[in-house]
Amino acid sequence: MADQSKKSSSAGSSSQRKTNEKSRSSRSSSSARSSKSGSGGTKSGSSSRKASAGPDGVAQRSDFEIIDTVEELEDLAKLLMKEDVVAFDTEADSFYHYFDKVCLVQVATRKTCWLLDPLALGGPDKLAPLAPVFSSPKVRVLFHAAEYDIYVLKRDCGFEFTNLFDTMVSAQLLGYPAIGLAALIEKHFGVSLPKDEQRSDWSRRPLTEKQLSYAASDVLYLIKLAETLEKELKKAKRLDWAMDEFETLCGRRWPDREFDELGYLRIKGARSLEPTELAILRELYLLRDLRARDIDRPPFKVLGNRTLLEISRSQPTDLDSLGEIKGITDLILKRLGKDLVSSVKKGLRKPHGPIPRLETSGRRRMDRKTEKRLGALKDWRGPRAEALKLDPGVLCPNAALEAIALAAPTSAKDLKGLPELKSWFVREFAEEIVGVVERHDADVASEAEKEDGEETEKPKRSRRGGRGRSGASRAKKRARRARKKAEAEGSAREAAGPSKTKTED
């Protein structure tokens, strides 16, 4: 409940910032609107831009229009519904805010490019007029590396997607060694896209001309690139693979964001700490998240993980000792010093108990037999991926191979129920996979039978050497040896005379 109240408080302050940003954006974008040709906003812009940017690949101010009113957005949405293909991209502010959000949406048809400003519109939820575009089966929606874009658009706007095409996934399935957008654009069109704004703060207003040009450049060539890659997919007979991937992306769901209270155990080096040090790390981790929420900044911008570990090991109980630690600046000492020392003292009072088991999506435990089966599958994947000119992880990720090894399929049907496997992979390679597993398991069984046969023969051969006998047989032999020894000693006593015999009796 406490965390929830803090989140609400932080969300309220974030809302106030959005209001301020909106007013600034409205002022800054008025000059941008004045540069639009003609009247009617989006309608007049339909012929204002050619299919590509300047000779250096950077979009010019005349290549795009800015949409920052609901009326303009509604007109644009109607226009986009008449298109057969539309390119999209998004820019968010996860590097600068705890509560990240969509800050810009880039849109391009074959003739026109627009930059949509959700902050000026009043927030990401104001992008609602685009919902019919994304859900329409008649409009192909293009993205490069669509996963994050779809994630934030579903989360912030509740959009659903139907007819998707992802140029990065297409490049992966075609075996391209470099699958970044800039690399693909340069390869196919000889154009170098700008890269210097990748870590830009997209929540600040007004956006600079460099930011606007960078954002527009990301979608200017996307339709042409998608058309090129689609032809290559058809030629390679892998278009259906891509369509399966796109359908999976459209239907994907992500869990709601929740604070991981055990996240401190995932910090590299945490598990090597002593119980007291680990308790301090836990308190520092909780404090950092609380502070990050309050000021709406990513936790790593409040304090880095390395600094948390240093404090945990040094255990400073006063400001002077804290200030000597690397990573603790005068500003941090002033704003957070007392709280950090308090967290250290709290950890000292109560050492950490047994480390709880974390839920991970890591590798599942396997017995020796399954491990060997996994090895056989990897032996198949390597040469097969090389023959197909695919990255092995694209053909079949390790998690999928592990699922196959654990399932030990005996038919293609057994593979269809494994969620780790992609539908195109099952369709294309199920018979091969089953064959690999069956041959491997048959070889293992044959080897086991051979070893059993050798074990059966060993006792018969070793009986003369005194090995392989049961406990009873060994006891009998010891008894026989004892009798022979006694008989020999008796004969010796008889030969030595009566006096010795009496004495020993």
Secondary structure, 3 states (H helix, E strand, C coil): CHHHHHHHHHHHHHHHHHHHHHHHHHHHHHHHHHCCCCCCCCCHHHHCCCCCCCCCCCCCHHHCEEECCHHHHHHHHHHHCCCCEEEEEEEECCCCCCCCCEEEEEEECCCCEEEECHHHHCCHHHHHHHHHHHHCCCCEEEECCHHHHHHHHHHHHCCCCCCEEEHHHHHHHCCCCCCCHHHHHHHHHCCCCCCCCCCCCCCCCCCCHHHHHHHHHHHHCHHHHHHHHHHHHHHCCCHHHHHHHHHHHHHCCCCCCCCCCCHHHHCCCHHHCCHHHHHHHHHHHHHHHHHHHHHCCCHHHCCCHHHHHHHHHHCCCCHHHHHCCCCCCHHHHHHHHHHHHHHHHHHHHCCCCCCCCCCCCCCCCCCHHHHHHHHHHHHHHHHHHHHHCCCHHHHCCHHHHHHHHHHCCCCHHHHHCCCCCCHHHHHHHHHHHHHHHHHHHHHHHHHHHHHHHHHHHHHHHHHHHCCCCCHHHHHHHHHHHHHHHHHHHHHHHHHHCHHHHHHHC
